[in-house]
């Protein structure tokens, strides 16, 4: 799968050099932008795999763009900075989807940083999905437990009988146990 990169730079020369370098190394340059507002519009329309910013752009600054992209979790951001600019990005240093690179930049370091940033971002997204799945599973278990408790109270069933009743209704009606549990809760609550 080709990696789509949106490139932003204030100087046309930097924009072309960076785009050519990335293209020559197997990346798809999804766009070249020299204006901060245009960059933000493109980010929201093409959802690149990674955003690379270099230098000052018209409109929104690289810092403002980075904050929006990182906090909206659109894509990881790599920003090429001069040494004196680094302190401006201090509040973003704890963000795993943000990496500053100090100029001058070694080409191999840039390629390795892109790969590491992408790999880290994929791992984080995978973990976030797992967390959501676990939370959903826990919520389902809690609802089923509440439904069983209501069946025990109102129908004088044992816990096993209540569980089997939910299971049986789920199989007979061809719907998930959670839906049966929600119906029981609505009926008795």
FIKOLZA-1660 file (N, C-alpha, C; in steps of 0.1 Angstrom, whole numbers, plus 5000, padded with zeros to 4 digits):
% residues 189
   i   px   py   pz ch aa at
   1 5008 4988 5000  A  X  N
   1 5000 5000 5000  A  X CA
   1 5009 5012 5000  A  X  C
   2 5007 5021 4990  A  X  N
   2 5015 5033 4989  A  X CA
   2 5011 5043 5000  A  X  C
   3 5020 5050 5005  A  X  N
   3 5018 5060 5016  A  X CA
   3 5016 5073 5010  A  X  C
   4 5005 5080 5013  A  X  N
   4 5001 5093 5008  A  X CA
   4 5006 5104 5018  A  X  C
   5 5014 5113 5013  A  X  N
   5 5019 5124 5021  A  X CA
   5 5014 5137 5015  A  X  C
   6 5010 5145 5025  A  X  N
   6 5006 5159 5021  A  X CA
   6 5018 5168 5025  A  X  C
   7 5024 5175 5016  A  X  N
   7 5036 5183 5019  A  X CA
   7 5032 5198 5019  A  X  C
   8 5037 5205 5029  A  X  N
   8 5035 5219 5030  A  X CA
   8 5048 5227 5033  A  X  C
   9 5050 5237 5026  A  X  N
   9 5062 5246 5028  A  X CA
   9 5059 5260 5023  A  X  C
  10 5066 5269 5029  A  X  N
  10 5064 5283 5026  A  X CA
  10 5071 5287 5013  A  X  C
  11 5082 5280 5010  A  X  N
  11 5090 5284 4998  A  X CA
  11 5088 5273 4988  A  X  C
  12 5086 5278 4976  A  X  N
  12 5083 5269 4964  A  X CA
  12 5095 5259 4962  A  X  C
  13 5107 5264 4964  A  X  N
  13 5119 5256 4962  A  X CA
  13 5119 5244 4971  A  X  C
  14 5116 5247 4984  A  X  N
  14 5116 5236 4995  A  X CA
  14 5105 5226 4992  A  X  C
  15 5093 5232 4987  A  X  N
  15 5082 5223 4984  A  X CA
  15 5085 5213 4973  A  X  C
  16 5091 5218 4962  A  X  N
  16 5094 5210 4951  A  X CA
  16 5105 5199 4955  A  X  C
  17 5115 5204 4962  A  X  N
  17 5126 5195 4966  A  X CA
  17 5121 5183 4974  A  X  C
  18 5113 5187 4984  A  X  N
  18 5107 5177 4993  A  X CA
  18 5098 5167 4986  A  X  C
  19 5089 5173 4978  A  X  N
  19 5080 5164 4970  A  X CA
  19 5088 5155 4961  A  X  C
  20 5098 5160 4954  A  X  N
  20 5106 5151 4945  A  X CA
  20 5113 5140 4953  A  X  C
  21 5119 5144 4964  A  X  N
  21 5126 5134 4972  A  X CA
  21 5116 5123 4977  A  X  C
  22 5104 5127 4981  A  X  N
  22 5095 5117 4986  A  X CA
  22 5090 5108 4975  A  X  C
  23 5087 5114 4963  A  X  N
  23 5082 5107 4952  A  X CA
  23 5093 5097 4947  A  X  C
  24 5105 5101 4947  A  X  N
  24 5116 5093 4943  A  X CA
  24 5119 5081 4953  A  X  C
  25 5114 5082 4965  A  X  N
  25 5115 5072 4975  A  X CA
  25 5103 5064 4977  A  X  C
  26 5094 5064 4967  A  X  N
  26 5082 5055 4967  A  X CA
  26 5070 5060 4974  A  X  C
  27 5069 5072 4979  A  X  N
  27 5057 5078 4985  A  X CA
  27 5049 5085 4975  A  X  C
  28 5036 5086 4977  A  X  N
  28 5027 5093 4969  A  X CA
  28 5025 5107 4975  A  X  C
  29 5029 5117 4968  A  X  N
  29 5027 5131 4973  A  X CA
  29 5013 5135 4969  A  X  C
  30 5004 5135 4979  A  X  N
  30 4990 5137 4977  A  X CA
  30 4987 5152 4974  A  X  C
  31 4996 5161 4977  A  X  N
  31 4995 5175 4975  A  X CA
  31 5007 5183 4979  A  X  C
  32 5009 5194 4973  A  X  N
  32 5019 5203 4976  A  X CA
  32 5012 5217 4979  A  X  C
  33 5014 5222 4991  A  X  N
  33 5007 5234 4995  A  X CA
  33 5016 5244 5001  A  X  C
  34 5014 5257 4998  A  X  N
  34 5022 5267 5004  A  X CA
  34 5014 5277 5012  A  X  C
  35 5001 5274 5014  A  X  N
  35 4993 5283 5022  A  X CA
  35 4986 5274 5033  A  X  C
  36 4987 5279 5045  A  X  N
  36 4982 5272 5057  A  X CA
  36 4967 5268 5056  A  X  C
  37 4959 5278 5051  A  X  N
  37 4944 5275 5050  A  X CA
  37 4942 5264 5040  A  X  C
  38 4949 5265 5028  A  X  N
  38 4947 5255 5018  A  X CA
  38 4952 5241 5023  A  X  C
  39 4963 5241 5031  A  X  N
  39 4968 5229 5036  A  X CA
  39 4957 5222 5045  A  X  C
  40 4951 5230 5054  A  X  N
  40 4941 5225 5063  A  X CA
  40 4929 5220 5055  A  X  C
  41 4925 5227 5044  A  X  N
  41 4914 5222 5036  A  X CA
  41 4917 5208 5029  A  X  C
  42 4929 5207 5024  A  X  N
  42 4934 5195 5018  A  X CA
  42 4935 5184 5028  A  X  C
  43 4939 5186 5040  A  X  N
  43 4940 5176 5051  A  X CA
  43 4926 5170 5053  A  X  C
  44 4916 5179 5054  A  X  N
  44 4903 5175 5057  A  X CA
  44 4896 5168 5045  A  X  C
  45 4901 5170 5033  A  X  N
  45 4895 5164 5021  A  X CA
  45 4902 5151 5017  A  X  C
  46 4915 5150 5018  A  X  N
  46 4921 5138 5014  A  X CA
  46 4926 5128 5025  A  X  C
  47 4926 5133 5037  A  X  N
  47 4931 5125 5049  A  X CA
  47 4943 5117 5045  A  X  C
  48 4955 5124 5045  A  X  N
  48 4967 5117 5041  A  X CA
  48 4972 5108 5052  A  X  C
  49 4981 5099 5048  A  X  N
  49 4987 5090 5058  A  X CA
  49 4997 5097 5067  A  X  C
  50 5003 5108 5062  A  X  N
  50 5012 5116 5070  A  X CA
  50 5012 5130 5065  A  X  C
  51 5014 5140 5074  A  X  N
  51 5016 5154 5070  A  X CA
  51 5030 5158 5073  A  X  C
  52 5036 5164 5063  A  X  N
  52 5050 5170 5065  A  X CA
  52 5049 5185 5062  A  X  C
  53 5054 5192 5072  A  X  N
  53 5054 5207 5071  A  X CA
  53 5069 5212 5072  A  X  C
  54 5072 5222 5064  A  X  N
  54 5085 5228 5064  A  X CA
  54 5084 5243 5062  A  X  C
  55 5088 5250 5072  A  X  N
  55 5089 5265 5071  A  X CA
  55 5076 5272 5072  A  X  C
  56 5077 5285 5072  A  X  N
  56 5065 5293 5074  A  X CA
  56 5056 5293 5061  A  X  C
  57 5043 5292 5063  A  X  N
  57 5034 5293 5052  A  X CA
  57 5025 5305 5054  A  X  C
  58 5019 5310 5043  A  X  N
  58 5009 5320 5044  A  X CA
  58 4997 5315 5052  A  X  C
  59 4990 5324 5058  A  X  N
  59 4977 5320 5065  A  X CA
  59 4981 5314 5078  A  X  C
  60 4977 5302 5080  A  X  N
  60 4980 5295 5093  A  X CA
  60 4995 5291 5093  A  X  C
  61 5000 5292 5105  A  X  N
  61 5014 5288 5107  A  X CA
  61 5015 5272 5108  A  X  C
  62 5027 5267 5107  A  X  N
  62 5030 5253 5108  A  X CA
  62 5026 5248 5122  A  X  C
  63 5028 5257 5132  A  X  N
  63 5024 5253 5146  A  X CA
  63 5009 5252 5147  A  X  C
  64 5001 5262 5142  A  X  N
  64 4987 5261 5142  A  X CA
  64 4981 5249 5135  A  X  C
  65 4987 5246 5123  A  X  N
  65 4983 5235 5115  A  X CA
  65 4986 5222 5123  A  X  C
  66 4997 5221 5128  A  X  N
  66 5001 5209 5136  A  X CA
  66 4992 5206 5147  A  X  C
  67 4988 5217 5155  A  X  N
  67 4979 5215 5166  A  X CA
  67 4966 5210 5162  A  X  C
  68 4960 5216 5151  A  X  N
  68 4947 5211 5146  A  X CA
  68 4948 5197 5141  A  X  C
  69 4958 5193 5133  A  X  N
  69 4959 5180 5128  A  X CA
  69 4961 5169 5139  A  X  C
  70 4970 5173 5148  A  X  N
  70 4973 5163 5159  A  X CA
  70 4961 5161 5168  A  X  C
  71 4954 5172 5173  A  X  N
  71 4943 5172 5182  A  X CA
  71 4931 5166 5176  A  X  C
  72 4929 5167 5163  A  X  N
  72 4918 5161 5156  A  X CA
  72 4921 5147 5152  A  X  C
  73 4933 5142 5154  A  X  N
  73 4938 5129 5151  A  X CA
  73 4935 5125 5136  A  X  C
  74 4939 5134 5128  A  X  N
  74 4937 5132 5113  A  X CA
  74 4948 5124 5108  A  X  C
  75 4961 5127 5111  A  X  N
  75 4972 5120 5106  A  X CA
  75 4984 5124 5115  A  X  C
  76 4995 5116 5115  A  X  N
  76 5007 5120 5121  A  X CA
  76 5014 5131 5114  A  X  C
  77 5021 5140 5121  A  X  N
  77 5027 5152 5116  A  X CA
  77 5042 5152 5118  A  X  C
  78 5049 5155 5108  A  X  N
  78 5064 5156 5109  A  X CA
  78 5066 5171 5105  A  X  C
  79 5073 5178 5114  A  X  N
  79 5076 5192 5111  A  X CA
  79 5091 5194 5111  A  X  C
  80 5096 5201 5100  A  X  N
  80 5110 5204 5099  A  X CA
  80 5112 5218 5104  A  X  C
  81 5120 5219 5115  A  X  N
  81 5122 5231 5122  A  X CA
  81 5137 5236 5123  A  X  C
  82 5138 5249 5124  A  X  N
  82 5151 5254 5128  A  X CA
  82 5153 5252 5143  A  X  C
  83 5165 5252 5148  A  X  N
  83 5168 5250 5162  A  X CA
  83 5160 5259 5171  A  X  C
  84 5159 5272 5167  A  X  N
  84 5153 5282 5175  A  X CA
  84 5138 5281 5176  A  X  C
  85 5132 5273 5167  A  X  N
  85 5117 5271 5166  A  X CA
  85 5112 5260 5175  A  X  C
  86 5121 5252 5180  A  X  N
  86 5117 5240 5187  A  X CA
  86 5108 5243 5200  A  X  C
  87 5112 5253 5207  A  X  N
  87 5105 5256 5220  A  X CA
  87 5090 5260 5217  A  X  C
  88 5087 5265 5205  A  X  N
  88 5073 5269 5201  A  X CA
  88 5064 5256 5201  A  X  C
  89 5070 5245 5199  A  X  N
  89 5063 5232 5198  A  X CA
  89 5063 5224 5211  A  X  C
  90 5067 5230 5222  A  X  N
  90 5069 5222 5234  A  X CA
  90 5056 5215 5239  A  X  C
  91 5045 5222 5237  A  X  N
  91 5032 5216 5242  A  X CA
  91 5028 5204 5234  A  X  C
  92 5034 5202 5222  A  X  N
  92 5031 5190 5214  A  X CA
  92 5041 5179 5215  A  X  C
  93 5051 5181 5223  A  X  N
  93 5062 5170 5224  A  X CA
  93 5057 5157 5231  A  X  C
  94 5046 5158 5238  A  X  N
  94 5040 5146 5244  A  X CA
  94 5031 5138 5235  A  X  C
  95 5028 5144 5224  A  X  N
  95 5019 5138 5214  A  X CA
  95 5027 5127 5206  A  X  C
  96 5021 5115 5205  A  X  N
  96 5028 5104 5198  A  X CA
  96 5027 5106 5183  A  X  C
  97 5018 5114 5178  A  X  N
  97 5016 5116 5164  A  X CA
  97 5023 5128 5159  A  X  C
  98 5032 5134 5166  A  X  N
  98 5040 5145 5162  A  X CA
  98 5055 5143 5164  A  X  C
  99 5062 5146 5154  A  X  N
  99 5077 5145 5154  A  X CA
  99 5083 5158 5148  A  X  C
 100 5091 5165 5156  A  X  N
 100 5099 5176 5150  A  X CA
 100 5113 5171 5146  A  X  C
 101 5117 5176 5135  A  X  N
 101 5131 5173 5130  A  X CA
 101 5138 5186 5128  A  X  C
 102 5150 5187 5134  A  X  N
 102 5158 5199 5133  A  X CA
 102 5166 5199 5120  A  X  C
 103 5166 5211 5114  A  X  N
 103 5173 5213 5101  A  X CA
 103 5188 5215 5105  A  X  C
 104 5197 5212 5096  A  X  N
 104 5196 5205 5084  A  X CA
 104 5193 5190 5086  A  X  C
 105 5186 5185 5076  A  X  N
 105 5180 5171 5077  A  X CA
 105 5188 5161 5068  A  X  C
 106 5192 5150 5074  A  X  N
 106 5198 5139 5067  A  X CA
 106 5187 5132 5060  A  X  C
 107 5188 5128 5048  A  X  N
 107 5178 5122 5040  A  X CA
 107 5174 5108 5046  A  X  C
 108 5184 5101 5050  A  X  N
 108 5181 5087 5056  A  X CA
 108 5173 5089 5069  A  X  C
 109 5177 5099 5077  A  X  N
 109 5170 5102 5089  A  X CA
 109 5155 5106 5087  A  X  C
 110 5153 5113 5076  A  X  N
 110 5139 5117 5073  A  X CA
 110 5131 5105 5069  A  X  C
 111 5137 5096 5060  A  X  N
 111 5130 5084 5056  A  X CA
 111 5127 5075 5068  A  X  C
 112 5137 5073 5077  A  X  N
 112 5135 5065 5089  A  X CA
 112 5125 5071 5098  A  X  C
 113 5125 5084 5100  A  X  N
 113 5115 5090 5109  A  X CA
 113 5101 5089 5103  A  X  C
 114 5099 5090 5090  A  X  N
 114 5086 5088 5084  A  X CA
 114 5081 5074 5087  A  X  C
 115 5090 5064 5085  A  X  N
 115 5086 5050 5087  A  X CA
 115 5082 5047 5102  A  X  C
 116 5090 5053 5111  A  X  N
 116 5088 5050 5125  A  X CA
 116 5075 5057 5129  A  X  C
 117 5073 5069 5124  A  X  N
 117 5060 5077 5128  A  X CA
 117 5048 5069 5122  A  X  C
 118 5049 5064 5110  A  X  N
 118 5037 5056 5105  A  X CA
 118 5035 5044 5113  A  X  C
 119 5046 5037 5116  A  X  N
 119 5045 5024 5123  A  X CA
 119 5039 5027 5137  A  X  C
 120 5043 5037 5144  A  X  N
 120 5038 5041 5157  A  X CA
 120 5023 5044 5156  A  X  C
 121 5020 5052 5146  A  X  N
 121 5006 5056 5144  A  X CA
 121 4997 5044 5142  A  X  C
 122 5001 5035 5134  A  X  N
 122 4993 5022 5132  A  X CA
 122 4991 5015 5145  A  X  C
 123 5002 5013 5152  A  X  N
 123 5001 5006 5165  A  X CA
 123 4991 5013 5175  A  X  C
 124 4992 5026 5175  A  X  N
 124 4983 5034 5184  A  X CA
 124 4969 5032 5180  A  X  C
 125 4966 5033 5167  A  X  N
 125 4952 5031 5162  A  X CA
 125 4947 5017 5165  A  X  C
 126 4956 5007 5163  A  X  N
 126 4952 4993 5167  A  X CA
 126 4948 4992 5181  A  X  C
 127 4956 4998 5190  A  X  N
 127 4954 4997 5204  A  X CA
 127 4941 5005 5208  A  X  C
 128 4939 5016 5202  A  X  N
 128 4926 5024 5204  A  X CA
 128 4914 5016 5201  A  X  C
 129 4915 5008 5189  A  X  N
 129 4903 5000 5185  A  X CA
 129 4901 4989 5196  A  X  C
 130 4912 4983 5201  A  X  N
 130 4911 4972 5211  A  X CA
 130 4905 4978 5224  A  X  C
 131 4908 4990 5228  A  X  N
 131 4903 4996 5240  A  X CA
 131 4888 4998 5238  A  X  C
 132 4884 5002 5226  A  X  N
 132 4869 5004 5223  A  X CA
 132 4862 4991 5224  A  X  C
 133 4868 4981 5218  A  X  N
 133 4862 4967 5218  A  X CA
 133 4861 4962 5232  A  X  C
 134 4871 4964 5240  A  X  N
 134 4871 4959 5254  A  X CA
 134 4860 4967 5262  A  X  C
 135 4859 4980 5260  A  X  N
 135 4849 4988 5267  A  X CA
 135 4835 4983 5263  A  X  C
 136 4833 4981 5250  A  X  N
 136 4820 4976 5245  A  X CA
 136 4816 4962 5251  A  X  C
 137 4826 4954 5252  A  X  N
 137 4824 4940 5257  A  X CA
 137 4821 4941 5272  A  X  C
 138 4828 4950 5279  A  X  N
 138 4825 4951 5293  A  X CA
 138 4811 4957 5295  A  X  C
 139 4807 4966 5287  A  X  N
 139 4793 4972 5288  A  X CA
 139 4783 4961 5285  A  X  C
 140 4785 4953 5275  A  X  N
 140 4776 4942 5272  A  X CA
 140 4775 4932 5284  A  X  C
 141 4786 4929 5290  A  X  N
 141 4786 4919 5301  A  X CA
 141 4778 4925 5313  A  X  C
 142 4780 4938 5315  A  X  N
 142 4772 4945 5326  A  X CA
 142 4757 4945 5323  A  X  C
 143 4753 4947 5311  A  X  N
 143 4739 4947 5307  A  X CA
 143 4733 4933 5309  A  X  C
 144 4741 4923 5304  A  X  N
 144 4736 4909 5305  A  X CA
 144 4735 4906 5320  A  X  C
 145 4745 4910 5328  A  X  N
 145 4744 4907 5342  A  X CA
 145 4732 4914 5349  A  X  C
 146 4729 4926 5345  A  X  N
 146 4717 4933 5350  A  X CA
 146 4704 4926 5346  A  X  C
 147 4704 4922 5334  A  X  N
 147 4692 4914 5329  A  X CA
 147 4690 4901 5336  A  X  C
 148 4701 4894 5339  A  X  N
 148 4700 4882 5347  A  X CA
 148 4695 4885 5361  A  X  C
 149 4700 4895 5367  A  X  N
 149 4696 4899 5380  A  X CA
 149 4681 4902 5381  A  X  C
 150 4676 4909 5370  A  X  N
 150 4662 4912 5370  A  X CA
 150 4653 4899 5368  A  X  C
 151 4658 4890 5360  A  X  N
 151 4651 4877 5358  A  X CA
 151 4651 4869 5371  A  X  C
 152 4662 4869 5378  A  X  N
 152 4663 4862 5391  A  X CA
 152 4653 4868 5401  A  X  C
 153 4652 4881 5401  A  X  N
 153 4643 4888 5411  A  X CA
 153 4628 4886 5407  A  X  C
 154 4625 4888 5394  A  X  N
 154 4611 4888 5390  A  X CA
 154 4605 4874 5386  A  X  C
 155 4614 4865 5383  A  X  N
 155 4609 4852 5378  A  X CA
 155 4614 4841 5388  A  X  C
 156 4621 4844 5398  A  X  N
 156 4626 4835 5408  A  X CA
 156 4634 4824 5401  A  X  C
 157 4643 4828 5393  A  X  N
 157 4652 4819 5386  A  X CA
 157 4666 4818 5392  A  X  C
 158 4673 4808 5390  A  X  N
 158 4687 4808 5394  A  X CA
 158 4695 4815 5384  A  X  C
 159 4708 4818 5387  A  X  N
 159 4716 4826 5378  A  X CA
 159 4718 4818 5365  A  X  C
 160 4720 4804 5366  A  X  N
 160 4722 4796 5354  A  X CA
 160 4709 4796 5346  A  X  C
 161 4697 4795 5352  A  X  N
 161 4685 4795 5345  A  X CA
 161 4683 4808 5338  A  X  C
 162 4686 4819 5344  A  X  N
 162 4685 4832 5338  A  X CA
 162 4694 4833 5326  A  X  C
 163 4706 4829 5328  A  X  N
 163 4716 4829 5317  A  X CA
 163 4711 4820 5305  A  X  C
 164 4706 4809 5308  A  X  N
 164 4701 4800 5297  A  X CA
 164 4689 4806 5290  A  X  C
 165 4680 4813 5298  A  X  N
 165 4668 4819 5292  A  X CA
 165 4672 4830 5282  A  X  C
 166 4682 4838 5286  A  X  N
 166 4687 4848 5276  A  X CA
 166 4693 4842 5264  A  X  C
 167 4701 4831 5266  A  X  N
 167 4708 4824 5255  A  X CA
 167 4698 4818 5246  A  X  C
 168 4688 4812 5252  A  X  N
 168 4678 4805 5244  A  X CA
 168 4670 4815 5235  A  X  C
 169 4666 4826 5241  A  X  N
 169 4658 4836 5234  A  X CA
 169 4667 4842 5223  A  X  C
 170 4680 4844 5225  A  X  N
 170 4689 4849 5215  A  X CA
 170 4690 4839 5204  A  X  C
 171 4691 4827 5206  A  X  N
 171 4692 4817 5195  A  X CA
 171 4679 4815 5188  A  X  C
 172 4667 4815 5195  A  X  N
 172 4654 4813 5189  A  X CA
 172 4651 4825 5180  A  X  C
 173 4654 4837 5184  A  X  N
 173 4650 4849 5177  A  X CA
 173 4661 4854 5167  A  X  C
 174 4673 4847 5168  A  X  N
 174 4684 4851 5159  A  X CA
 174 4690 4865 5161  A  X  C
 175 4689 4869 5174  A  X  N
 175 4695 4883 5177  A  X CA
 175 4705 4881 5188  A  X  C
 176 4713 4891 5190  A  X  N
 176 4724 4891 5200  A  X CA
 176 4718 4890 5214  A  X  C
 177 4726 4884 5223  A  X  N
 177 4722 4884 5237  A  X CA
 177 4721 4898 5243  A  X  C
 178 4729 4907 5238  A  X  N
 178 4728 4920 5244  A  X CA
 178 4714 4927 5241  A  X  C
 179 4709 4924 5229  A  X  N
 179 4696 4929 5225  A  X CA
 179 4685 4923 5234  A  X  C
 180 4686 4910 5237  A  X  N
 180 4676 4904 5246  A  X CA
 180 4678 4910 5260  A  X  C
 181 4690 4912 5264  A  X  N
 181 4692 4918 5278  A  X CA
 181 4686 4932 5278  A  X  C
 182 4688 4940 5268  A  X  N
 182 4682 4953 5268  A  X CA
 182 4667 4953 5269  A  X  C
 183 4661 4943 5262  A  X  N
 183 4647 4942 5262  A  X CA
 183 4642 4938 5276  A  X  C
 184 4649 4929 5282  A  X  N
 184 4645 4925 5296  A  X CA
 184 4646 4937 5306  A  X  C
 185 4657 4944 5304  A  X  N
 185 4659 4956 5313  A  X CA
 185 4648 4966 5311  A  X  C
 186 4644 4968 5298  A  X  N
 186 4633 4977 5295  A  X CA
 186 4620 4972 5301  A  X  C
 187 4618 4959 5301  A  X  N
 187 4605 4953 5306  A  X CA
 187 4604 4954 5321  A  X  C
 188 4615 4952 5328  A  X  N
 188 4614 4952 5343  A  X CA
 188 4619 4964 5350  A  X  C
 189 4626 4973 5343  A  X  N
 189 4631 4985 5350  A  X CA
 189 4622 4996 5350  A  X  C
% end
